[in-house]
Amino acid sequence: MTKYILVGGYVHKAEDGGRAFCEELVKDFSHKKPIKILDCMFARKKENWQLGLEQDKIFFSKFIKDFVLELADPETFTEQVKNSDIIFFQGGIPYSLISILNKNDEWLKQLDGKVLIGTSGGADAISKYYGVGKTGNVGDGLGLLAIKFIPHWLSDYGVGLNINWNQLKEELKNYKEELPIHTLREGEFKVFIK
């Protein structure tokens, strides 16, 4: 079994600053020291990966005591997943993440007993179908969870874009097959076990 945690975006914007999220991440690994977290930035521009990793180290160290954070590498990703407890798909452009992950699906065989997190574009990738508020587009994820997903629900992250959230939800509802639609606000998360 794999635990999937989808996050609406910007975990630190949760009322508790992300504490409950971090507690959920590590609760199945209380026996492991250190907990190994693989930080996957494939949805972002490569020149921003190291900065993202440093920011995540600061964030996790607020709530998790004994962990190792490793930056995911497309060339060794399967082996990295095998040696990790938690895999964290960061937000960004879902298509970028999906295209890298689809080059070699061997990593999927390593997910049993692990936690796979997706925030924003990372959560989109985990879902079967997703909607993007900034563009109003809907698309196909990896289908690891048979759901439709919209991150940043009712958020102000797209200030000035005049996002019609209800229209996006309706478009996603009518996109391809009928599946449950999940919407999460900034900092909100939902756990799935599969």
C-alpha positions as semicolon CSV with decimal commas, in nm:
position;residue;x (nm);y (nm);z (nm)
1;M;0,000;0,000;0,000
2;T;0,100;0,357;-0,065
3;K;-0,013;0,666;0,122
4;Y;-0,084;0,958;-0,110
5;I;-0,110;1,310;0,028
6;L;-0,246;1,579;-0,202
7;V;-0,191;1,941;-0,103
8;G;-0,382;2,239;-0,241
9;G;-0,060;2,441;-0,253
10;Y;0,171;2,640;-0,027
11;V;0,173;2,416;0,281
12;H;0,319;2,695;0,494
13;K;-0,005;2,893;0,440
14;A;-0,200;2,646;0,656
15;E;-0,325;2,795;0,983
16;D;-0,070;2,588;1,176
17;G;0,212;2,674;0,936
18;G;0,226;2,315;0,809
19;R;0,262;2,126;1,138
20;A;-0,030;1,883;1,083
21;F;0,096;1,813;0,730
22;C;0,445;1,727;0,856
23;E;0,303;1,510;1,135
24;E;0,098;1,318;0,876
25;L;0,408;1,269;0,659
26;V;0,617;1,104;0,925
27;K;0,366;0,924;1,148
28;D;0,416;0,590;0,971
29;F;0,794;0,616;1,005
30;S;0,835;0,674;1,380
31;H;1,061;0,367;1,388
32;K;1,295;0,505;1,120
33;K;1,581;0,743;1,184
34;P;1,655;0,938;0,979
35;I;1,344;0,961;0,763
36;K;1,448;0,989;0,399
37;I;1,259;1,247;0,193
38;L;1,309;1,270;-0,182
39;D;1,236;1,625;-0,301
40;C;1,123;1,614;-0,665
41;M;1,135;1,948;-0,846
42;F;1,075;1,818;-1,201
43;A;0,775;2,051;-1,242
44;R;1,004;2,354;-1,207
45;K;1,291;2,502;-1,406
46;K;1,613;2,317;-1,326
47;E;1,794;2,635;-1,224
48;N;1,543;2,669;-0,934
49;W;1,580;2,316;-0,796
50;Q;1,861;2,386;-0,549
51;L;1,688;2,693;-0,407
52;G;1,367;2,492;-0,364
53;L;1,560;2,221;-0,182
54;E;1,712;2,474;0,059
55;Q;1,370;2,628;0,129
56;D;1,225;2,282;0,196
57;K;1,506;2,199;0,440
58;I;1,416;2,509;0,639
59;F;1,044;2,427;0,629
60;F;1,076;2,059;0,729
61;S;1,326;2,134;1,007
62;K;1,054;2,337;1,185
63;F;0,842;2,026;1,241
64;I;1,048;1,712;1,171
65;K;1,340;1,622;1,396
66;D;1,546;1,356;1,218
67;F;1,532;1,358;0,839
68;V;1,750;1,361;0,531
69;L;1,632;1,560;0,228
70;E;1,765;1,457;-0,112
71;L;1,713;1,634;-0,445
72;A;1,555;1,406;-0,707
73;D;1,755;1,344;-1,024
74;P;1,579;1,226;-1,343
75;E;1,873;0,995;-1,425
76;T;1,865;0,802;-1,095
77;F;1,504;0,862;-0,990
78;T;1,398;0,496;-0,963
79;E;1,689;0,412;-0,733
80;Q;1,624;0,726;-0,528
81;V;1,256;0,631;-0,484
82;K;1,361;0,282;-0,378
83;N;1,586;0,427;-0,106
84;S;1,338;0,689;0,021
85;D;1,049;0,681;0,266
86;I;0,871;0,989;0,133
87;I;0,861;1,124;-0,222
88;F;0,753;1,486;-0,257
89;F;0,633;1,608;-0,599
90;Q;0,664;1,986;-0,580
91;G;0,434;2,223;-0,760
92;G;0,498;2,389;-1,091
93;I;0,403;2,285;-1,441
94;P;0,231;1,943;-1,428
95;Y;0,322;1,860;-1,788
96;S;0,696;1,901;-1,716
97;L;0,677;1,663;-1,420
98;I;0,462;1,409;-1,603
99;S;0,683;1,403;-1,913
100;I;0,997;1,331;-1,707
101;L;0,822;1,064;-1,498
102;N;0,679;0,894;-1,808
103;K;1,026;0,835;-1,955
104;N;1,076;0,540;-1,718
105;D;0,789;0,400;-1,513
106;E;1,006;0,162;-1,307
107;W;0,984;0,406;-1,016
108;L;0,616;0,316;-0,978
109;K;0,715;-0,036;-0,867
110;Q;0,901;0,115;-0,569
111;L;0,606;0,295;-0,408
112;D;0,477;0,018;-0,181
113;G;0,504;0,119;0,185
114;K;0,598;0,475;0,099
115;V;0,432;0,816;0,113
116;L;0,389;1,006;-0,214
117;I;0,304;1,374;-0,175
118;G;0,198;1,615;-0,443
119;T;0,144;1,983;-0,394
120;S;-0,025;2,196;-0,660
121;G;0,119;2,077;-0,996
122;G;0,260;1,770;-0,820
123;A;-0,088;1,679;-0,697
124;D;-0,219;1,737;-1,049
125;A;0,031;1,481;-1,176
126;I;-0,080;1,219;-0,923
127;S;-0,447;1,263;-1,016
128;K;-0,608;1,114;-1,325
129;Y;-0,733;1,455;-1,444
130;Y;-0,675;1,807;-1,318
131;G;-0,772;2,170;-1,367
132;V;-0,536;2,468;-1,358
133;G;-0,678;2,792;-1,220
134;K;-0,425;3,026;-1,383
135;T;-0,495;2,899;-1,735
136;G;-0,841;2,748;-1,703
137;N;-0,703;2,437;-1,875
138;V;-0,782;2,078;-1,786
139;G;-0,542;1,792;-1,847
140;D;-0,443;1,431;-1,788
141;G;-0,228;1,334;-1,492
142;L;-0,053;1,003;-1,429
143;G;-0,373;0,850;-1,294
144;L;-0,220;0,716;-0,971
145;L;-0,545;0,822;-0,802
146;A;-0,874;0,787;-0,988
147;I;-0,987;1,141;-0,911
148;K;-1,013;1,485;-1,066
149;F;-0,826;1,758;-0,880
150;I;-0,808;2,137;-0,861
151;P;-0,535;2,290;-0,641
152;H;-0,526;2,645;-0,500
153;W;-0,907;2,636;-0,474
154;L;-1,053;2,988;-0,441
155;S;-0,700;3,117;-0,385
156;D;-0,565;3,463;-0,450
157;Y;-0,246;3,316;-0,601
158;G;-0,362;3,424;-0,946
159;V;-0,440;3,785;-0,849
160;G;-0,541;3,982;-1,155
161;L;-0,624;3,672;-1,359
162;N;-0,998;3,676;-1,284
163;I;-1,013;3,301;-1,231
164;N;-1,363;3,157;-1,261
165;W;-1,327;2,866;-1,021
166;N;-1,680;2,735;-1,069
167;Q;-1,643;2,732;-1,446
168;L;-1,312;2,545;-1,414
169;K;-1,477;2,290;-1,185
170;E;-1,762;2,244;-1,434
171;E;-1,516;2,195;-1,723
172;L;-1,322;1,939;-1,522
173;K;-1,646;1,762;-1,426
174;N;-1,734;1,725;-1,795
175;Y;-1,382;1,623;-1,899
176;K;-1,361;1,261;-2,014
177;E;-1,498;1,011;-1,761
178;E;-1,694;1,076;-1,444
179;L;-1,475;1,070;-1,133
180;P;-1,489;1,237;-0,790
181;I;-1,362;1,596;-0,794
182;H;-1,143;1,715;-0,508
183;T;-1,062;2,080;-0,449
184;L;-0,812;2,195;-0,188
185;R;-0,729;2,543;-0,069
186;E;-0,379;2,670;0,011
187;G;-0,228;2,461;0,290
188;E;-0,512;2,206;0,294
189;F;-0,426;1,841;0,238
190;K;-0,610;1,513;0,191
191;V;-0,483;1,161;0,249
192;F;-0,557;0,862;0,023
193;I;-0,444;0,504;0,087
194;K;-0,413;0,275;-0,211
